[in-house]
Each structure stands twice: as structure tokens, then as C-alpha cells.
Amino acid sequence: MFFDANPKTTSPFNPIFPIMGLITISASIFFYRNLMAKIDKNAPADTKINMYQSAFIISSAMLEGGALFNIVGFFMTHNSFFLIFGAANFIFLILKRPTRNKLISALQLQYPDTEAL
């Protein structure tokens, strides 16, 4: 195992691993915001929650994909540089986990609906 960030000394396809990690973080943010913007604020709470779940699952899948891609890059090359980008995706996934307060804030839920959470 070694740590080398220089693409000249590593395999020629290695720069794709960190780039994919950063692209999946950006895509995760983009798709999450895009899907959250499509939620009708006047819709019933069940519909809002279902759409929120869909947005979160898609966002999480993008982040997991980027992390797994970099972990595969680490196993193929034994270059621990790729673990940084895998860890970044994983940390971002942990920070984006849904909580009751985040859900209430994002969906602008009111009293009767918040008790069902």
C-alpha cells in the first residue's frame, strides 16, 4: 500500500477515480435539489414524505457509487490516495442523513403531520 497523488507515476486511468468521486458528490447535490424543488408544498404529507424519500435514496445511491468506485480503485492499485475520495463521499452521506428536524424543515410540515413522524 502506498500514497501517491501524481498521475504520471501511477496508472494512466487513475485520475478517473478522484474525478468520479467529485462528480458523484456534485450530482448527488444537483439531483437532490432538483427533486426537492419538484415537491408541491400544498400536497398531503404522505406524498411529500414519499417524494423526499425518493430524493434521498437517489442522492444516497450517487454518493455510495462514488465511494465504492474509489474503493475499487484502491483495491486495484493499492494507492491509498483513492480512499480520501471514498471517505469524502461517505462523510457527505453521513452528514446528509435525514433527521426528524431536517424533514420538517425541508418539507415545511405543520403540527398534525409532524406527530406522524
PADREN-132610 format. One record per residue (C-alpha): residue in three letters; x, y, z. Coordinates in steps of 0.001 Angstrom, whole numbers, plus 524288, in hexadecimal, padded with zeros to 5 digits. Layout:
% PADREN-132610
AlaXYZ;...
END
This chain:
% PADREN-132610
Met800008000080000;Phe8050680D827FC7F;Phe8004A81B847FB64;Asp80303822397EE73;Ala7FAFA82D397E8A8;Asn803AC82F447DCB8;Pro7FCA6829FF7D08E;Lys809A0828BD7C94E;Thr80EBC81E4F7D27A;Thr801F9816CE7D3C0;Ser7F9AA80FFF7C994;Pro7F455818B77BED1;Phe7E62F815F97C260;Asn7E7F2819A07D0AC;Pro7E3C0827EC7CF9E;Ile7D620823247CC58;Phe7D3F081DF37DA27;Pro7D51682B057E169;Ile7CDD98320B7D687;Met7C2938285F7D783;Gly7C24982A4D7E634;Leu7C0D6838F57E49C;Ile7B705837927D983;Thr7AE6182E9E7E19A;Ile7AE59838507ECE6;Ser7AA66843307E390;Ala7A03283AAA7DCE5;Ser79AB8836A87EA08;Ile798BF844D77EDF6;Phe7930D8484D7E0B1;Phe7893E83D1A7E033;Tyr7853A83EFA7EE5F;Arg7828784D727EC74;Asn77BB384B027DF86;Leu772A6840BA7E54E;Met77012848BF7F17F;Ala76C208545E7E91B;Lys761D884BEC7E274;Ile75AC6849107EF33;Asp74DD08504E7EFCA;Lys74D1A857767FCCC;Asn73E3B8561D7FCCC;Ala73E5E847547FAE3;Pro73A9683E1E805E7;Ala7453B83A6E80F90;Asp745DE82C5680ADE;Thr7489C830BA7FCF3;Lys7530283A4E80188;Ile759AA83000809D4;Asn7599A826257FEB0;Met75FBE830017F577;Tyr769BB833957FFE2;Gln76D2B825378016B;Ser76F12823F37F2CB;Ala777EF82FDC7F279;Phe77FDD82AD87FDF6;Ile7814C81D297F851;Ile78606822607EB3B;Ser78F8582B8F7F200;Ser79492820A17FAAE;Ala796388176C7EF3C;Met79E92821647E829;Leu7A72C8233F7F423;Glu7A872814A97F66F;Gly7AC0F8127F7E848;Gly7B70481C6D7E8F6;Ala7BC24816B87F5A2;Leu7BBD1808C97F096;Phe7C23A80CD67E3D8;Asn7CDA9812B67EB52;Ile7CEA4806F27F445;Val7CF8B7FE3E7E83F;Gly7DA36807487E326;Phe7E17C8058E7EFF0;Phe7E08A7F6BF7EF37;Met7E5047F69E7E11E;Thr7F0D67FF6F7E2F9;His7F3937FEDA7F1AE;Asn7F49B80DB77F136;Ser7EE8A813107FDAF;Phe7EC99820597F723;Phe7DF7D81B4D7F22E;Leu7DAD2818947FFF1;Ile7DA628274A80249;Phe7CFD8828D87F7FA;Gly7C89F81CBF7FC7A;Ala7C8C38222480A54;Ala7C42D82F818057F;Asn7B855829497FF0A;Phe7B5948213680B1F;Ile7B6AF82CF08144C;Phe7ADC5834DE80B7C;Leu7A40D8299780BEB;Ile7A4648299081AC2;Leu7A26E8384481B6F;Lys796B18379D8125D;Arg78F9982D4281A38;Pro78181830F181CB0;Thr77D2E834C682A39;Arg76FD5838A082F21;Asn773718470D82FBB;Lys7797B847008222B;Leu76D588408281CAB;Ile7642984A3E8231D;Ser76C628559D81E69;Ala76E38850C78107A;Leu75FFA84D3E80E5C;Gln75A548586781676;Leu7518484F3381E03;Gln747CE8546A827EF;Tyr7430F84F3483507;Pro739DE843F9831C3;Asp7434583E66827CC;Thr74F4F83FA483068;Glu74972836A483AA4;Ala748BE82B73830D2;Leu7578282BCC82F22;
END
